[in-house]
Amino acid sequence: MSVEKTATLDAVRVINKHLLNPMVLRLAGRRHFLVSVIYHAGRRSAKAYRTPVIAERVHDGFVVPLPYGDRVDWVRNLVAHGVGSIGHDGKTIAVHNPSIVGADAALAGMKPQRRRIFERLGVKAFIHLDTKSH
């Protein structure tokens, strides 16, 4: 990724984190709302956090696009603890076994309309969150 593109994504991420996310969190996870919410604990502090995300329901859990990559705090927190929960369509659902997956694997389980959106946006990494016991 170019330095310019990285700087632009970092700027967007900071704006989202401090301005948009607090507003979106008021509705995130509610029934019929596009945005879900990830509940996770800090890696060192164990402090409870909430992060708004776009989550796609798949047969064994959820897939969440990672437009800012897999080094963002909420992803690192989920991977470190191995568990969390997601507020989606009015329900809070436990998730476990978070794993970073490429676009091919993530998009294969999605509805065609959603798949096309993420392909057009050029999202390369996703996180898969299990909801079923294996």
Rosetta constraint file for C-alpha pairs under 8 A:
AtomPair CA 1 CA 5 HARMONIC 6.57 0.50
AtomPair CA 1 CA 6 HARMONIC 6.59 0.50
AtomPair CA 2 CA 6 HARMONIC 6.19 0.50
AtomPair CA 3 CA 7 HARMONIC 6.11 0.50
AtomPair CA 4 CA 8 HARMONIC 6.19 0.50
AtomPair CA 5 CA 9 HARMONIC 6.17 0.50
AtomPair CA 6 CA 10 HARMONIC 6.10 0.50
AtomPair CA 7 CA 11 HARMONIC 6.20 0.50
AtomPair CA 8 CA 12 HARMONIC 6.27 0.50
AtomPair CA 9 CA 13 HARMONIC 6.01 0.50
AtomPair CA 9 CA 68 HARMONIC 6.59 0.50
AtomPair CA 10 CA 14 HARMONIC 6.21 0.50
AtomPair CA 10 CA 68 HARMONIC 7.67 0.50
AtomPair CA 11 CA 15 HARMONIC 6.30 0.50
AtomPair CA 12 CA 16 HARMONIC 6.07 0.50
AtomPair CA 13 CA 17 HARMONIC 6.02 0.50
AtomPair CA 13 CA 68 HARMONIC 7.27 0.50
AtomPair CA 14 CA 18 HARMONIC 6.21 0.50
AtomPair CA 15 CA 19 HARMONIC 5.59 0.50
AtomPair CA 15 CA 20 HARMONIC 6.87 0.50
AtomPair CA 16 CA 20 HARMONIC 4.68 0.50
AtomPair CA 16 CA 21 HARMONIC 5.53 0.50
AtomPair CA 17 CA 21 HARMONIC 5.32 0.50
AtomPair CA 17 CA 22 HARMONIC 7.51 0.50
AtomPair CA 18 CA 22 HARMONIC 6.91 0.50
AtomPair CA 19 CA 23 HARMONIC 7.12 0.50
AtomPair CA 20 CA 24 HARMONIC 6.13 0.50
AtomPair CA 21 CA 25 HARMONIC 5.91 0.50
AtomPair CA 21 CA 51 HARMONIC 7.36 0.50
AtomPair CA 21 CA 52 HARMONIC 6.43 0.50
AtomPair CA 22 CA 26 HARMONIC 7.11 0.50
AtomPair CA 23 CA 27 HARMONIC 7.97 0.50
AtomPair CA 24 CA 28 HARMONIC 5.94 0.50
AtomPair CA 24 CA 35 HARMONIC 7.74 0.50
AtomPair CA 24 CA 52 HARMONIC 6.96 0.50
AtomPair CA 25 CA 37 HARMONIC 7.24 0.50
AtomPair CA 25 CA 50 HARMONIC 7.82 0.50
AtomPair CA 25 CA 51 HARMONIC 7.47 0.50
AtomPair CA 25 CA 52 HARMONIC 6.10 0.50
AtomPair CA 27 CA 33 HARMONIC 7.12 0.50
AtomPair CA 27 CA 35 HARMONIC 7.75 0.50
AtomPair CA 28 CA 33 HARMONIC 6.70 0.50
AtomPair CA 28 CA 34 HARMONIC 7.66 0.50
AtomPair CA 28 CA 35 HARMONIC 5.00 0.50
AtomPair CA 28 CA 36 HARMONIC 4.90 0.50
AtomPair CA 28 CA 37 HARMONIC 5.48 0.50
AtomPair CA 28 CA 52 HARMONIC 6.26 0.50
AtomPair CA 28 CA 87 HARMONIC 7.37 0.50
AtomPair CA 28 CA 88 HARMONIC 7.79 0.50
AtomPair CA 29 CA 33 HARMONIC 6.70 0.50
AtomPair CA 29 CA 35 HARMONIC 6.14 0.50
AtomPair CA 29 CA 36 HARMONIC 4.14 0.50
AtomPair CA 29 CA 37 HARMONIC 5.31 0.50
AtomPair CA 29 CA 86 HARMONIC 7.66 0.50
AtomPair CA 29 CA 87 HARMONIC 4.33 0.50
AtomPair CA 29 CA 88 HARMONIC 4.35 0.50
AtomPair CA 29 CA 89 HARMONIC 5.58 0.50
AtomPair CA 29 CA 90 HARMONIC 5.71 0.50
AtomPair CA 29 CA 91 HARMONIC 7.23 0.50
AtomPair CA 29 CA 92 HARMONIC 7.89 0.50
AtomPair CA 30 CA 36 HARMONIC 7.47 0.50
AtomPair CA 30 CA 87 HARMONIC 7.32 0.50
AtomPair CA 30 CA 88 HARMONIC 6.47 0.50
AtomPair CA 30 CA 89 HARMONIC 5.16 0.50
AtomPair CA 30 CA 90 HARMONIC 4.29 0.50
AtomPair CA 30 CA 91 HARMONIC 7.54 0.50
AtomPair CA 31 CA 88 HARMONIC 7.16 0.50
AtomPair CA 31 CA 89 HARMONIC 3.87 0.50
AtomPair CA 31 CA 90 HARMONIC 4.18 0.50
AtomPair CA 31 CA 91 HARMONIC 7.77 0.50
AtomPair CA 32 CA 89 HARMONIC 5.71 0.50
AtomPair CA 32 CA 90 HARMONIC 7.76 0.50
AtomPair CA 33 CA 89 HARMONIC 6.71 0.50
AtomPair CA 34 CA 54 HARMONIC 6.89 0.50
AtomPair CA 35 CA 52 HARMONIC 6.34 0.50
AtomPair CA 35 CA 53 HARMONIC 5.74 0.50
AtomPair CA 35 CA 54 HARMONIC 5.16 0.50
AtomPair CA 35 CA 55 HARMONIC 7.22 0.50
AtomPair CA 35 CA 88 HARMONIC 7.75 0.50
AtomPair CA 36 CA 52 HARMONIC 5.71 0.50
AtomPair CA 36 CA 53 HARMONIC 5.29 0.50
AtomPair CA 36 CA 54 HARMONIC 5.83 0.50
AtomPair CA 36 CA 55 HARMONIC 6.13 0.50
AtomPair CA 36 CA 86 HARMONIC 6.92 0.50
AtomPair CA 36 CA 87 HARMONIC 5.53 0.50
AtomPair CA 36 CA 88 HARMONIC 4.96 0.50
AtomPair CA 36 CA 89 HARMONIC 7.41 0.50
AtomPair CA 37 CA 50 HARMONIC 6.30 0.50
AtomPair CA 37 CA 51 HARMONIC 5.45 0.50
AtomPair CA 37 CA 52 HARMONIC 4.36 0.50
AtomPair CA 37 CA 53 HARMONIC 5.75 0.50
AtomPair CA 37 CA 86 HARMONIC 5.57 0.50
AtomPair CA 37 CA 87 HARMONIC 4.96 0.50
AtomPair CA 37 CA 88 HARMONIC 6.87 0.50
AtomPair CA 38 CA 50 HARMONIC 5.55 0.50
AtomPair CA 38 CA 51 HARMONIC 5.13 0.50
AtomPair CA 38 CA 52 HARMONIC 6.26 0.50
AtomPair CA 38 CA 53 HARMONIC 6.90 0.50
AtomPair CA 38 CA 84 HARMONIC 7.34 0.50
AtomPair CA 38 CA 85 HARMONIC 5.97 0.50
AtomPair CA 38 CA 86 HARMONIC 4.56 0.50
AtomPair CA 38 CA 87 HARMONIC 6.43 0.50
AtomPair CA 39 CA 48 HARMONIC 7.17 0.50
AtomPair CA 39 CA 49 HARMONIC 5.81 0.50
AtomPair CA 39 CA 50 HARMONIC 4.74 0.50
AtomPair CA 39 CA 51 HARMONIC 6.72 0.50
AtomPair CA 39 CA 84 HARMONIC 5.73 0.50
AtomPair CA 39 CA 85 HARMONIC 5.13 0.50
AtomPair CA 39 CA 86 HARMONIC 5.92 0.50
AtomPair CA 39 CA 87 HARMONIC 7.69 0.50
AtomPair CA 40 CA 48 HARMONIC 5.98 0.50
AtomPair CA 40 CA 49 HARMONIC 5.34 0.50
AtomPair CA 40 CA 50 HARMONIC 6.47 0.50
AtomPair CA 40 CA 74 HARMONIC 6.83 0.50
AtomPair CA 40 CA 77 HARMONIC 6.55 0.50
AtomPair CA 40 CA 78 HARMONIC 6.14 0.50
AtomPair CA 40 CA 83 HARMONIC 7.69 0.50
AtomPair CA 40 CA 84 HARMONIC 5.07 0.50
AtomPair CA 40 CA 85 HARMONIC 6.91 0.50
AtomPair CA 41 CA 45 HARMONIC 7.71 0.50
AtomPair CA 41 CA 46 HARMONIC 4.81 0.50
AtomPair CA 41 CA 47 HARMONIC 5.30 0.50
AtomPair CA 41 CA 48 HARMONIC 4.65 0.50
AtomPair CA 41 CA 49 HARMONIC 5.85 0.50
AtomPair CA 41 CA 77 HARMONIC 6.24 0.50
AtomPair CA 41 CA 78 HARMONIC 7.42 0.50
AtomPair CA 41 CA 81 HARMONIC 7.68 0.50
AtomPair CA 41 CA 84 HARMONIC 7.53 0.50
AtomPair CA 42 CA 46 HARMONIC 4.37 0.50
AtomPair CA 42 CA 47 HARMONIC 5.12 0.50
AtomPair CA 42 CA 48 HARMONIC 6.58 0.50
AtomPair CA 42 CA 49 HARMONIC 7.14 0.50
AtomPair CA 42 CA 77 HARMONIC 5.63 0.50
AtomPair CA 43 CA 76 HARMONIC 7.65 0.50
AtomPair CA 43 CA 77 HARMONIC 5.20 0.50
AtomPair CA 43 CA 80 HARMONIC 6.42 0.50
AtomPair CA 43 CA 81 HARMONIC 7.20 0.50
AtomPair CA 51 CA 74 HARMONIC 7.03 0.50
AtomPair CA 53 CA 64 HARMONIC 7.00 0.50
AtomPair CA 54 CA 64 HARMONIC 6.06 0.50
AtomPair CA 54 CA 65 HARMONIC 7.01 0.50
AtomPair CA 55 CA 62 HARMONIC 6.17 0.50
AtomPair CA 55 CA 63 HARMONIC 5.77 0.50
AtomPair CA 55 CA 64 HARMONIC 4.67 0.50
AtomPair CA 55 CA 65 HARMONIC 7.36 0.50
AtomPair CA 55 CA 88 HARMONIC 7.86 0.50
AtomPair CA 56 CA 62 HARMONIC 5.45 0.50
AtomPair CA 56 CA 63 HARMONIC 5.19 0.50
AtomPair CA 56 CA 64 HARMONIC 6.27 0.50
AtomPair CA 56 CA 110 HARMONIC 7.18 0.50
AtomPair CA 57 CA 61 HARMONIC 6.04 0.50
AtomPair CA 57 CA 62 HARMONIC 4.56 0.50
AtomPair CA 57 CA 63 HARMONIC 6.52 0.50
AtomPair CA 57 CA 110 HARMONIC 7.78 0.50
AtomPair CA 58 CA 62 HARMONIC 5.35 0.50
AtomPair CA 58 CA 63 HARMONIC 6.78 0.50
AtomPair CA 58 CA 109 HARMONIC 5.93 0.50
AtomPair CA 58 CA 110 HARMONIC 6.49 0.50
AtomPair CA 59 CA 109 HARMONIC 7.47 0.50
AtomPair CA 60 CA 130 HARMONIC 5.89 0.50
AtomPair CA 60 CA 131 HARMONIC 6.04 0.50
AtomPair CA 60 CA 132 HARMONIC 5.93 0.50
AtomPair CA 61 CA 95 HARMONIC 7.58 0.50
AtomPair CA 61 CA 128 HARMONIC 7.24 0.50
AtomPair CA 61 CA 129 HARMONIC 5.54 0.50
AtomPair CA 61 CA 130 HARMONIC 4.49 0.50
AtomPair CA 61 CA 131 HARMONIC 4.64 0.50
AtomPair CA 61 CA 132 HARMONIC 6.87 0.50
AtomPair CA 62 CA 128 HARMONIC 5.80 0.50
AtomPair CA 62 CA 129 HARMONIC 5.15 0.50
AtomPair CA 62 CA 130 HARMONIC 6.66 0.50
AtomPair CA 62 CA 131 HARMONIC 7.63 0.50
AtomPair CA 63 CA 106 HARMONIC 6.51 0.50
AtomPair CA 63 CA 126 HARMONIC 6.43 0.50
AtomPair CA 63 CA 127 HARMONIC 5.68 0.50
AtomPair CA 63 CA 128 HARMONIC 4.56 0.50
AtomPair CA 63 CA 129 HARMONIC 6.32 0.50
AtomPair CA 64 CA 126 HARMONIC 5.40 0.50
AtomPair CA 64 CA 127 HARMONIC 5.28 0.50
AtomPair CA 64 CA 128 HARMONIC 6.57 0.50
AtomPair CA 65 CA 118 HARMONIC 7.80 0.50
AtomPair CA 65 CA 123 HARMONIC 6.63 0.50
AtomPair CA 65 CA 125 HARMONIC 6.33 0.50
AtomPair CA 65 CA 126 HARMONIC 4.34 0.50
AtomPair CA 65 CA 127 HARMONIC 6.56 0.50
AtomPair CA 66 CA 70 HARMONIC 6.37 0.50
AtomPair CA 66 CA 123 HARMONIC 6.82 0.50
AtomPair CA 66 CA 124 HARMONIC 7.59 0.50
AtomPair CA 66 CA 125 HARMONIC 5.41 0.50
AtomPair CA 66 CA 126 HARMONIC 5.06 0.50
AtomPair CA 66 CA 127 HARMONIC 7.02 0.50
AtomPair CA 67 CA 123 HARMONIC 5.60 0.50
AtomPair CA 67 CA 124 HARMONIC 7.54 0.50
AtomPair CA 67 CA 125 HARMONIC 7.21 0.50
AtomPair CA 68 CA 72 HARMONIC 7.06 0.50
AtomPair CA 69 CA 125 HARMONIC 6.45 0.50
AtomPair CA 70 CA 75 HARMONIC 6.10 0.50
AtomPair CA 70 CA 76 HARMONIC 7.25 0.50
AtomPair CA 70 CA 100 HARMONIC 7.35 0.50
AtomPair CA 70 CA 125 HARMONIC 7.24 0.50
AtomPair CA 70 CA 126 HARMONIC 7.92 0.50
AtomPair CA 71 CA 75 HARMONIC 6.72 0.50
AtomPair CA 71 CA 76 HARMONIC 6.23 0.50
AtomPair CA 72 CA 76 HARMONIC 6.30 0.50
AtomPair CA 73 CA 77 HARMONIC 5.97 0.50
AtomPair CA 74 CA 78 HARMONIC 6.23 0.50
AtomPair CA 75 CA 79 HARMONIC 6.14 0.50
AtomPair CA 75 CA 127 HARMONIC 7.85 0.50
AtomPair CA 76 CA 80 HARMONIC 5.97 0.50
AtomPair CA 77 CA 81 HARMONIC 6.23 0.50
AtomPair CA 78 CA 82 HARMONIC 5.51 0.50
AtomPair CA 78 CA 83 HARMONIC 5.97 0.50
AtomPair CA 78 CA 84 HARMONIC 6.34 0.50
AtomPair CA 78 CA 98 HARMONIC 6.59 0.50
AtomPair CA 79 CA 83 HARMONIC 7.61 0.50
AtomPair CA 79 CA 97 HARMONIC 7.64 0.50
AtomPair CA 79 CA 98 HARMONIC 5.70 0.50
AtomPair CA 79 CA 99 HARMONIC 7.18 0.50
AtomPair CA 82 CA 96 HARMONIC 5.55 0.50
AtomPair CA 82 CA 97 HARMONIC 5.27 0.50
AtomPair CA 82 CA 98 HARMONIC 6.06 0.50
AtomPair CA 83 CA 94 HARMONIC 7.51 0.50
AtomPair CA 83 CA 95 HARMONIC 5.71 0.50
AtomPair CA 83 CA 96 HARMONIC 4.24 0.50
AtomPair CA 83 CA 97 HARMONIC 6.52 0.50
AtomPair CA 83 CA 98 HARMONIC 7.28 0.50
AtomPair CA 84 CA 94 HARMONIC 6.08 0.50
AtomPair CA 84 CA 95 HARMONIC 5.36 0.50
AtomPair CA 84 CA 96 HARMONIC 6.39 0.50
AtomPair CA 85 CA 92 HARMONIC 6.57 0.50
AtomPair CA 85 CA 93 HARMONIC 5.40 0.50
AtomPair CA 85 CA 94 HARMONIC 4.23 0.50
AtomPair CA 85 CA 95 HARMONIC 5.00 0.50
AtomPair CA 85 CA 96 HARMONIC 7.95 0.50
AtomPair CA 86 CA 92 HARMONIC 5.51 0.50
AtomPair CA 86 CA 93 HARMONIC 5.31 0.50
AtomPair CA 86 CA 94 HARMONIC 6.50 0.50
AtomPair CA 86 CA 95 HARMONIC 6.89 0.50
AtomPair CA 87 CA 91 HARMONIC 5.55 0.50
AtomPair CA 87 CA 92 HARMONIC 4.31 0.50
AtomPair CA 87 CA 93 HARMONIC 6.39 0.50
AtomPair CA 88 CA 92 HARMONIC 6.34 0.50
AtomPair CA 88 CA 93 HARMONIC 7.57 0.50
AtomPair CA 93 CA 131 HARMONIC 7.40 0.50
AtomPair CA 94 CA 131 HARMONIC 6.38 0.50
AtomPair CA 95 CA 129 HARMONIC 5.68 0.50
AtomPair CA 95 CA 130 HARMONIC 5.41 0.50
AtomPair CA 95 CA 131 HARMONIC 4.97 0.50
AtomPair CA 96 CA 129 HARMONIC 5.93 0.50
AtomPair CA 96 CA 130 HARMONIC 5.26 0.50
AtomPair CA 96 CA 131 HARMONIC 6.53 0.50
AtomPair CA 97 CA 129 HARMONIC 6.19 0.50
AtomPair CA 97 CA 130 HARMONIC 5.87 0.50
AtomPair CA 98 CA 127 HARMONIC 6.43 0.50
AtomPair CA 98 CA 128 HARMONIC 5.61 0.50
AtomPair CA 98 CA 129 HARMONIC 4.73 0.50
AtomPair CA 98 CA 130 HARMONIC 6.77 0.50
AtomPair CA 99 CA 127 HARMONIC 5.49 0.50
AtomPair CA 99 CA 128 HARMONIC 5.29 0.50
AtomPair CA 99 CA 129 HARMONIC 6.83 0.50
AtomPair CA 100 CA 125 HARMONIC 6.85 0.50
AtomPair CA 100 CA 126 HARMONIC 5.75 0.50
AtomPair CA 100 CA 127 HARMONIC 4.47 0.50
AtomPair CA 100 CA 128 HARMONIC 6.31 0.50
AtomPair CA 101 CA 105 HARMONIC 6.33 0.50
AtomPair CA 101 CA 106 HARMONIC 6.35 0.50
AtomPair CA 101 CA 125 HARMONIC 5.99 0.50
AtomPair CA 101 CA 126 HARMONIC 5.31 0.50
AtomPair CA 101 CA 127 HARMONIC 5.86 0.50
AtomPair CA 101 CA 128 HARMONIC 6.70 0.50
AtomPair CA 102 CA 106 HARMONIC 6.27 0.50
AtomPair CA 102 CA 124 HARMONIC 5.97 0.50
AtomPair CA 102 CA 125 HARMONIC 4.90 0.50
AtomPair CA 102 CA 126 HARMONIC 6.16 0.50
AtomPair CA 103 CA 107 HARMONIC 5.68 0.50
AtomPair CA 103 CA 123 HARMONIC 6.92 0.50
AtomPair CA 103 CA 124 HARMONIC 5.05 0.50
AtomPair CA 103 CA 125 HARMONIC 5.73 0.50
AtomPair CA 103 CA 126 HARMONIC 6.67 0.50
AtomPair CA 104 CA 108 HARMONIC 6.15 0.50
AtomPair CA 105 CA 109 HARMONIC 7.41 0.50
AtomPair CA 106 CA 110 HARMONIC 7.25 0.50
AtomPair CA 106 CA 126 HARMONIC 6.53 0.50
AtomPair CA 106 CA 128 HARMONIC 7.50 0.50
AtomPair CA 107 CA 115 HARMONIC 5.46 0.50
AtomPair CA 107 CA 118 HARMONIC 7.96 0.50
AtomPair CA 108 CA 115 HARMONIC 7.85 0.50
AtomPair CA 110 CA 114 HARMONIC 6.40 0.50
AtomPair CA 110 CA 115 HARMONIC 5.77 0.50
AtomPair CA 111 CA 115 HARMONIC 6.11 0.50
AtomPair CA 112 CA 116 HARMONIC 6.17 0.50
AtomPair CA 113 CA 117 HARMONIC 6.59 0.50
AtomPair CA 114 CA 118 HARMONIC 6.47 0.50
AtomPair CA 115 CA 119 HARMONIC 6.12 0.50
AtomPair CA 116 CA 120 HARMONIC 6.06 0.50
AtomPair CA 117 CA 121 HARMONIC 6.25 0.50
AtomPair CA 118 CA 122 HARMONIC 6.18 0.50
AtomPair CA 118 CA 123 HARMONIC 5.77 0.50
AtomPair CA 119 CA 123 HARMONIC 6.47 0.50
